[in-house]
Amino acid sequence: MKPEWRTDTVVSLCLSMRETQDFGALPILADVLQDVDCDNEWLLAQLRCGTLTYHESVRLVSMILSDETSDAVKSMEQLATEVHYQFQDMIVAGKLYLQTGDMYRDPNGDNWAAENLFYDFGDSEADYNAHFKDEVKEHNRRRGDYWRLFFLITGMNRPQDFRGSCPFICPC
């Protein structure tokens, strides 16, 4: 995004959509961007298409909103690659967890295999063998990174008592 495209109106529209989690104003955002000489035809077409999924909408708005949110998208994509997931699955899993408390099953009852990323090893590593110490630290780091990026990208409010932990739920 060119800095001159991030006008007060563009930023305001992005913030409003993130706050309400309603992305119906994406075509209006395309018009506003075009008015400030945005020449990215792919971006304008995506904003106007009317068929974007939740995660696609969140991703585009975050890429437009600021350098910080754009960098968060890139970092989430990298994290997804590290743990063999896709960006959309990372966003959907977090949203499901906040809505239902279960990020391992979607509303249709289908299983998610998110425990590799989100398993909560707890606050104390003393209960685990030394063999797992590095693995525990890496999982806890990833979980912390994930939630920080998730809230930056989606604009969803972090619940006051939120710890970012998700107990393991066996999908069998």
Contacts in CASP RR format, 6 or more apart in sequence:
PFRMAT RR
TARGET T0000
AUTHOR 0000-0000-0000
METHOD contacts of the structure
MODEL  1
MKPEWRTDTVVSLCLSMRETQDFGALPILADVLQDVDCDNEWLLAQLRCG
TLTYHESVRLVSMILSDETSDAVKSMEQLATEVHYQFQDMIVAGKLYLQT
GDMYRDPNGDNWAAENLFYDFGDSEADYNAHFKDEVKEHNRRRGDYWRLF
FLITGMNRPQDFRGSCPFICPC
1 63 0 8 1.000
1 64 0 8 1.000
1 70 0 8 1.000
2 38 0 8 1.000
4 36 0 8 1.000
4 37 0 8 1.000
5 33 0 8 1.000
5 36 0 8 1.000
5 37 0 8 1.000
5 38 0 8 1.000
5 64 0 8 1.000
6 64 0 8 1.000
6 65 0 8 1.000
6 66 0 8 1.000
7 32 0 8 1.000
7 36 0 8 1.000
9 32 0 8 1.000
10 29 0 8 1.000
10 32 0 8 1.000
10 33 0 8 1.000
10 36 0 8 1.000
10 64 0 8 1.000
11 65 0 8 1.000
11 66 0 8 1.000
13 25 0 8 1.000
13 28 0 8 1.000
13 29 0 8 1.000
13 32 0 8 1.000
14 29 0 8 1.000
14 61 0 8 1.000
14 64 0 8 1.000
14 65 0 8 1.000
15 65 0 8 1.000
16 25 0 8 1.000
17 23 0 8 1.000
17 24 0 8 1.000
17 25 0 8 1.000
17 26 0 8 1.000
17 29 0 8 1.000
17 57 0 8 1.000
17 61 0 8 1.000
18 58 0 8 1.000
18 61 0 8 1.000
18 65 0 8 1.000
18 154 0 8 1.000
18 155 0 8 1.000
18 156 0 8 1.000
19 155 0 8 1.000
21 154 0 8 1.000
21 156 0 8 1.000
23 52 0 8 1.000
23 54 0 8 1.000
23 57 0 8 1.000
23 58 0 8 1.000
23 61 0 8 1.000
26 47 0 8 1.000
26 48 0 8 1.000
26 50 0 8 1.000
26 52 0 8 1.000
26 57 0 8 1.000
26 60 0 8 1.000
26 61 0 8 1.000
27 47 0 8 1.000
27 48 0 8 1.000
27 50 0 8 1.000
29 47 0 8 1.000
29 61 0 8 1.000
29 64 0 8 1.000
30 43 0 8 1.000
30 44 0 8 1.000
30 47 0 8 1.000
30 48 0 8 1.000
33 40 0 8 1.000
33 43 0 8 1.000
33 44 0 8 1.000
33 47 0 8 1.000
33 64 0 8 1.000
34 44 0 8 1.000
38 44 0 8 1.000
43 60 0 8 1.000
43 64 0 8 1.000
46 52 0 8 1.000
46 56 0 8 1.000
46 60 0 8 1.000
47 60 0 8 1.000
52 60 0 8 1.000
53 88 0 8 1.000
54 91 0 8 1.000
54 92 0 8 1.000
54 95 0 8 1.000
55 87 0 8 1.000
55 88 0 8 1.000
55 91 0 8 1.000
55 92 0 8 1.000
56 88 0 8 1.000
58 91 0 8 1.000
58 153 0 8 1.000
58 154 0 8 1.000
59 73 0 8 1.000
59 87 0 8 1.000
59 91 0 8 1.000
59 153 0 8 1.000
61 69 0 8 1.000
62 69 0 8 1.000
62 70 0 8 1.000
62 72 0 8 1.000
62 73 0 8 1.000
62 152 0 8 1.000
62 153 0 8 1.000
62 154 0 8 1.000
63 69 0 8 1.000
63 70 0 8 1.000
63 73 0 8 1.000
64 70 0 8 1.000
68 152 0 8 1.000
69 152 0 8 1.000
69 153 0 8 1.000
72 149 0 8 1.000
72 152 0 8 1.000
72 153 0 8 1.000
73 87 0 8 1.000
73 153 0 8 1.000
75 145 0 8 1.000
75 149 0 8 1.000
76 87 0 8 1.000
76 90 0 8 1.000
76 91 0 8 1.000
76 146 0 8 1.000
76 149 0 8 1.000
76 150 0 8 1.000
76 153 0 8 1.000
77 87 0 8 1.000
79 90 0 8 1.000
79 142 0 8 1.000
79 145 0 8 1.000
79 146 0 8 1.000
79 149 0 8 1.000
80 86 0 8 1.000
80 87 0 8 1.000
80 89 0 8 1.000
80 90 0 8 1.000
82 142 0 8 1.000
83 116 0 8 1.000
83 117 0 8 1.000
83 142 0 8 1.000
84 116 0 8 1.000
85 114 0 8 1.000
85 117 0 8 1.000
89 112 0 8 1.000
89 114 0 8 1.000
90 117 0 8 1.000
90 146 0 8 1.000
90 150 0 8 1.000
91 150 0 8 1.000
91 153 0 8 1.000
91 154 0 8 1.000
92 106 0 8 1.000
93 103 0 8 1.000
93 112 0 8 1.000
93 114 0 8 1.000
93 118 0 8 1.000
94 103 0 8 1.000
94 150 0 8 1.000
95 154 0 8 1.000
95 156 0 8 1.000
96 102 0 8 1.000
96 103 0 8 1.000
96 105 0 8 1.000
96 106 0 8 1.000
96 107 0 8 1.000
96 112 0 8 1.000
97 103 0 8 1.000
97 118 0 8 1.000
97 166 0 8 1.000
98 156 0 8 1.000
98 159 0 8 1.000
100 107 0 8 1.000
101 166 0 8 1.000
102 169 0 8 1.000
103 112 0 8 1.000
103 114 0 8 1.000
103 118 0 8 1.000
103 166 0 8 1.000
104 111 0 8 1.000
104 112 0 8 1.000
104 113 0 8 1.000
104 114 0 8 1.000
104 115 0 8 1.000
104 169 0 8 1.000
104 171 0 8 1.000
105 111 0 8 1.000
105 112 0 8 1.000
105 169 0 8 1.000
105 171 0 8 1.000
106 112 0 8 1.000
111 171 0 8 1.000
112 171 0 8 1.000
113 171 0 8 1.000
114 166 0 8 1.000
115 168 0 8 1.000
115 169 0 8 1.000
115 171 0 8 1.000
117 139 0 8 1.000
117 142 0 8 1.000
117 143 0 8 1.000
117 146 0 8 1.000
118 143 0 8 1.000
118 146 0 8 1.000
118 166 0 8 1.000
119 139 0 8 1.000
119 166 0 8 1.000
119 168 0 8 1.000
120 143 0 8 1.000
120 164 0 8 1.000
120 165 0 8 1.000
120 166 0 8 1.000
120 167 0 8 1.000
120 168 0 8 1.000
121 128 0 8 1.000
121 136 0 8 1.000
121 139 0 8 1.000
121 140 0 8 1.000
122 140 0 8 1.000
122 165 0 8 1.000
125 133 0 8 1.000
125 136 0 8 1.000
125 137 0 8 1.000
128 136 0 8 1.000
143 164 0 8 1.000
143 165 0 8 1.000
143 166 0 8 1.000
144 164 0 8 1.000
147 158 0 8 1.000
147 162 0 8 1.000
147 164 0 8 1.000
150 156 0 8 1.000
151 157 0 8 1.000
151 158 0 8 1.000
END
